[in-house]
Amino acid sequence: MADSDARTRVVTGGLLMHAVQLVASAVAYAHERDPAAARASREGTLVRAADGGAVLATGLLTRPFVDVPTRPTG
C-alpha cells in the first residue's frame, strides 16, 4: 500500500489475475500454487482496501486504477 495526500493506492501485482476476482475473490487463477492462501490474501487485502477507501493499482486488469467494490465476497 502506498499513501499520498490523496487516496491510498494498493499495488495488486499478481493478487488479481482477472477482473471477476474483484467481486468474487474465491475465484482461483489456474496457475496458483496454493489457491487457499491466494484467496485469503486477496480477501484480506480487498477488505482492508475497501474499508480504507483505497484505489487499486492493477497491472493485469483492463484499467490501471480501479476502485474497490464496497465489500468483496468469497
C-alpha distances in whole Angstrom, upper triangle without the diagonal:
4,7,10,14,13,10,7,6,4,6,9,11,14,13,15,18,20,19,21,19,17,20,21,19,22,23,23,23,26,25,22,24,23,22,22,19,18,18,17,14,14,15,13,10,11,13,10,9,12,13,11,12,9,10,9,10,12,14,17,18,20,18,15,13,14,14,13,17,18,18,18,21,22
4,7,10,10,9,6,5,6,8,11,13,17,16,17,20,22,21,24,21,19,22,24,22,25,26,26,25,29,27,25,27,26,26,26,23,21,22,21,17,17,19,17,13,14,16,13,11,14,15,12,13,9,10,10,10,13,15,18,19,21,18,15,13,15,15,15,19,20,20,21,24,25
4,7,7,7,4,6,9,11,14,17,20,19,20,23,25,24,26,24,21,24,26,24,27,28,29,29,32,31,29,30,29,29,29,26,24,24,23,20,20,20,18,15,16,17,14,12,15,15,11,12,9,10,12,12,16,18,21,21,23,20,17,15,16,15,16,19,20,21,22,25,27
4,5,6,6,8,12,14,17,19,23,22,23,26,27,25,28,26,23,26,28,27,30,31,32,31,35,34,32,34,33,32,32,29,27,28,27,24,23,24,22,18,19,20,17,15,17,17,13,13,11,12,14,14,17,20,23,23,24,21,17,15,17,16,17,21,22,23,24,28,30
4,7,9,11,14,17,20,23,26,25,25,28,29,27,30,28,25,28,30,29,33,33,34,34,38,37,35,37,36,35,35,32,30,30,29,26,25,26,24,21,21,22,19,16,18,18,14,13,12,13,16,16,20,22,26,25,26,22,19,17,18,17,19,22,22,24,26,29,32
4,7,9,13,15,18,21,24,23,23,26,26,24,27,25,22,24,27,26,30,31,32,32,35,35,33,35,34,33,33,31,29,28,28,25,23,24,22,19,19,19,17,14,15,16,12,11,10,10,13,14,18,20,23,22,23,19,17,14,15,14,15,19,19,21,23,26,29
4,6,10,13,15,18,21,20,20,23,23,21,23,22,19,21,24,23,26,27,28,28,32,32,30,32,31,30,29,27,25,25,24,21,20,20,19,16,15,16,13,10,12,12,9,7,6,7,10,11,15,18,21,20,21,17,15,12,12,11,12,15,15,18,19,23,25
4,7,10,12,16,19,17,17,21,22,20,22,20,17,20,22,21,24,25,26,26,30,29,27,29,28,27,26,24,22,22,21,18,17,17,16,13,13,14,11,8,10,11,8,7,5,6,9,10,13,16,19,19,20,17,15,12,12,11,11,15,15,17,18,21,23
4,6,9,12,15,14,14,18,19,17,20,18,15,18,21,19,22,23,23,23,27,26,24,26,26,25,25,22,20,20,20,17,15,16,15,12,12,14,12,8,11,13,10,9,6,5,6,6,10,13,15,15,17,14,11,9,10,10,11,14,16,17,17,21,22
4,6,9,12,10,11,15,16,15,17,15,13,16,18,16,19,20,20,20,23,22,20,23,22,21,21,19,16,17,16,13,12,13,12,9,9,12,10,7,10,12,11,10,7,6,5,6,8,11,13,14,16,14,11,9,10,10,10,14,15,16,15,18,20
4,6,9,9,10,13,15,15,17,15,14,17,19,16,19,19,19,18,21,20,19,21,21,20,21,18,15,17,17,13,12,15,14,10,11,14,13,11,14,16,14,14,10,9,6,5,6,8,11,12,15,13,10,9,11,12,12,16,18,18,17,20,21
4,6,5,6,9,11,12,14,12,11,15,16,13,16,16,15,14,18,17,15,17,17,16,17,15,12,13,14,11,9,12,12,9,10,13,13,11,13,16,15,15,12,10,7,6,5,7,9,10,13,12,10,10,10,12,11,14,17,17,15,17,18
4,6,7,8,11,13,15,13,13,17,17,15,17,17,15,13,16,15,14,16,16,16,18,15,12,14,15,12,11,15,15,12,13,17,16,14,17,20,19,19,15,14,10,8,7,6,7,10,13,13,11,12,13,15,15,18,21,20,18,20,20
4,5,6,10,12,14,11,13,16,16,13,15,14,12,10,13,11,10,12,13,13,15,13,10,12,14,11,10,13,14,12,13,17,17,16,18,21,21,21,18,16,12,11,9,8,8,10,14,15,13,15,15,17,16,18,21,20,17,19,18
4,6,9,11,12,9,10,13,13,10,12,12,10,10,13,12,10,13,12,11,13,11,7,9,10,8,6,10,11,9,10,13,14,13,15,18,18,18,15,14,11,11,9,10,9,11,15,15,14,14,14,15,13,15,18,16,14,15,15
4,6,7,9,6,7,11,11,9,11,10,10,9,12,12,11,14,14,12,14,13,10,10,12,10,7,11,13,10,10,14,15,13,15,18,18,18,15,13,10,10,8,9,7,8,11,12,12,12,11,13,12,13,16,15,12,14,14
4,7,9,7,10,13,12,10,12,10,9,7,10,10,10,14,14,12,15,15,11,12,15,13,10,14,16,14,14,17,19,17,18,22,22,21,19,17,13,13,9,9,6,7,11,13,13,14,14,16,15,16,19,18,15,16,15
4,5,6,8,10,10,10,12,9,9,8,11,12,13,16,17,14,17,17,13,13,16,15,12,14,17,15,14,17,19,17,18,21,22,21,19,16,13,14,10,11,7,6,9,11,13,14,13,15,14,14,18,17,14,15,14
4,5,6,8,9,10,12,10,12,11,14,16,16,20,20,17,18,19,15,14,17,16,12,14,17,15,13,16,18,16,16,19,20,18,17,14,12,13,10,11,9,6,8,10,12,12,10,12,11,11,15,15,12,13,14
4,5,6,6,8,10,7,10,11,14,16,16,19,19,15,17,18,15,13,16,16,12,13,16,15,13,15,18,17,16,19,21,20,18,17,14,16,13,15,12,10,11,13,15,15,13,14,12,11,14,14,10,11,11
4,5,5,4,7,6,8,9,13,14,13,17,16,13,14,14,11,9,12,12,8,9,13,12,10,13,15,14,14,17,19,18,17,15,13,14,12,14,12,10,13,14,15,15,12,13,11,11,13,12,8,9,9
4,6,6,10,9,12,13,16,18,16,20,19,16,16,16,13,11,13,13,9,9,12,11,8,10,13,11,11,14,16,14,13,12,10,13,11,14,12,10,12,13,14,13,10,10,7,7,10,9,6,8,10
4,6,9,9,12,14,18,20,18,21,20,17,17,18,15,12,14,14,11,10,13,13,10,11,14,13,12,15,17,16,15,15,13,16,15,17,16,13,15,16,17,16,12,11,9,7,9,8,5,6,8
4,5,6,9,12,15,17,16,19,17,14,14,15,13,10,12,13,10,9,13,13,11,12,16,15,14,17,19,19,18,18,16,18,16,18,16,15,17,18,19,18,15,15,12,10,12,10,6,5,5
4,5,8,10,14,15,13,16,14,11,11,12,9,6,9,9,6,6,10,10,8,10,13,13,13,16,18,18,17,17,14,17,15,17,15,14,17,18,19,18,15,15,12,11,13,10,7,6,5
4,6,10,12,14,12,14,12,9,9,11,9,6,8,10,8,8,12,13,12,13,16,17,17,19,21,21,21,20,18,20,18,20,18,17,20,21,22,21,19,19,16,15,16,13,10,8,5
4,7,9,12,11,14,13,9,10,12,10,8,11,12,10,11,14,15,14,16,19,19,18,21,23,23,22,21,18,20,17,18,16,15,18,20,21,21,18,19,16,16,18,15,12,10,8
4,6,8,7,10,10,6,9,10,8,7,11,12,10,12,15,15,15,17,20,20,20,23,25,25,23,22,19,20,17,18,15,15,18,20,21,22,20,21,18,18,20,18,14,13,11
4,6,6,9,10,8,11,12,9,10,13,13,12,14,17,17,16,19,21,21,22,25,26,26,24,22,19,19,16,15,12,13,16,19,19,21,19,21,19,20,22,20,17,16,14
4,6,9,10,9,13,14,11,12,16,16,15,18,20,20,20,23,25,25,26,28,30,29,27,26,22,22,19,18,15,16,19,22,22,24,23,25,23,23,26,24,20,19,17
4,6,9,9,13,13,11,13,16,15,15,18,20,20,20,23,25,25,26,29,30,30,27,26,22,22,19,17,15,17,20,22,22,24,24,26,24,25,27,25,22,21,19
4,6,6,9,9,7,10,12,12,12,15,17,17,18,21,22,22,24,26,27,28,25,24,21,21,18,17,15,17,21,22,22,23,23,24,22,23,25,23,20,19,17
4,6,9,9,8,11,13,13,14,17,18,19,20,22,24,24,26,28,29,30,28,27,23,23,21,20,18,21,24,26,25,26,26,27,25,26,28,26,22,22,19
4,6,5,6,9,10,11,12,14,16,17,18,20,21,22,24,26,27,28,26,26,23,23,21,21,20,21,25,26,26,27,25,26,24,24,26,23,20,19,16
4,6,5,6,9,10,10,12,14,15,16,18,20,21,22,24,25,26,25,24,21,22,20,20,18,19,23,24,24,25,23,24,21,22,23,20,17,16,13
4,5,5,6,9,10,11,12,14,15,16,18,20,21,22,24,26,24,24,22,23,21,22,21,22,25,26,26,26,24,24,21,21,22,19,16,15,11
4,5,5,6,9,10,11,12,14,15,17,18,20,21,22,24,22,23,20,21,20,21,20,21,25,25,25,24,23,23,20,21,22,19,16,16,13
4,5,5,6,9,10,11,12,14,15,16,18,20,21,22,20,20,17,18,16,17,16,17,21,22,21,21,20,20,18,19,20,18,15,14,12
4,5,5,6,8,10,10,12,14,15,16,18,20,21,19,19,17,19,17,18,17,17,21,22,22,21,19,19,16,16,18,15,12,11,8
4,5,5,6,8,10,11,12,14,15,16,18,20,19,19,17,19,18,20,19,20,23,24,23,22,20,20,16,17,18,14,12,12,9
4,6,5,6,8,10,11,12,14,15,17,18,16,17,15,16,15,17,17,18,21,21,20,19,18,18,15,16,17,15,12,13,12
4,6,5,6,8,10,10,12,14,15,16,14,15,12,14,13,15,14,15,18,18,18,17,15,15,12,13,14,12,9,10,10
4,6,5,6,9,10,10,12,14,15,14,15,14,16,16,18,17,17,20,20,20,18,16,15,12,12,12,9,7,8,7
4,6,5,6,9,10,11,12,14,13,15,14,16,16,19,19,19,22,22,21,19,17,16,12,13,14,11,10,11,11
4,6,5,6,9,10,11,12,10,12,10,13,13,16,16,16,20,19,17,16,14,13,10,12,13,11,10,12,13
4,6,5,6,8,10,10,9,10,9,12,12,16,16,15,18,17,16,14,12,10,7,8,9,8,7,10,11
4,5,5,6,8,10,10,12,12,15,16,19,20,19,21,20,19,17,14,12,9,9,9,6,7,9,11
4,6,5,6,9,8,11,11,15,16,19,20,20,22,21,19,17,15,13,10,11,11,10,10,13,15
4,6,5,6,5,7,8,11,13,17,18,17,19,17,16,13,11,9,7,9,10,9,10,13,16
4,5,5,6,8,10,13,15,19,19,18,20,18,17,14,11,8,5,7,6,6,8,12,14
4,6,8,11,13,16,18,22,23,21,23,21,20,17,15,12,9,10,8,8,11,14,16
4,5,9,11,15,17,21,22,21,23,20,19,16,14,11,10,12,10,11,13,17,19
4,7,10,13,16,19,21,19,20,18,17,13,11,8,8,10,9,11,13,17,19
4,7,10,12,16,18,17,18,15,14,10,9,7,7,10,11,12,13,17,19
4,7,9,13,15,13,15,12,10,7,6,5,6,10,12,13,14,18,20
4,6,9,11,10,12,10,8,5,5,6,7,10,13,14,13,17,18
4,7,9,9,11,9,6,5,7,9,10,14,17,18,17,20,21
4,6,6,8,7,5,6,7,10,11,14,17,18,16,19,20
4,6,8,8,6,9,10,14,15,17,21,21,19,22,22
4,7,8,8,11,11,15,15,17,21,21,18,20,20
4,6,7,9,9,12,13,15,18,19,16,18,19
4,7,9,9,13,14,16,19,20,18,21,22
4,6,7,10,13,15,18,20,18,21,22
4,7,10,13,15,19,20,19,22,23
4,7,10,13,16,17,17,20,22
4,6,9,12,14,13,17,19
4,6,9,11,12,15,18
4,6,8,8,12,14
4,6,6,9,13
4,7,10,13
4,6,10
4,7
4
